[in-house]
């Protein structure tokens, strides 16, 4: 069974230039390929129903999407604004076998500060990945572009951390 939840739960589809609209999809007992297929199906439904079907109003020329998968969860982001954004989803269980030294080794290369535990590492990693998506860069490309806004996604199922990053005027450095 597939379940889709808008975030926050009480908000209808209303992406703005400031904040993208988010939805997470739960697909228990699926493998990675099935999860990706379910996430894309949910995105098609959202776009068809709420964005592309409108007969009145502005067209979706500034439409931007960001998708992240972790475990049995998919996080979808949709924006109609000019600001670039990225989202990332991390499953804490992915770090169960990592020692604090391993987390510090990875953090030393990619993250701005050393985490005290796996949760802090996951939070920083989600921001790092979402930033790279917003800037359309790979993880090896360091950037000094300031992040305009960053939010933690609340209300996700236990064991998951999500981040949304918005970059208003990305600078290529």
Secondary structure, DSSP 8 states (H G I E B T S, - for coil): -EEEEEESTT--S---SSS-EEEEEEETT--HHHHHHHHHHHHHHHIIIIITT-SSS---TT-EEEEEEETTEEEEEEE-SSSEEEEEEEEGGGGTT--HHHHHHHHHHH-SS--SSHHHHHHHHHHHHHHHHHHT--TT-------SEEEEE-S--TTEEEEEEEESS----
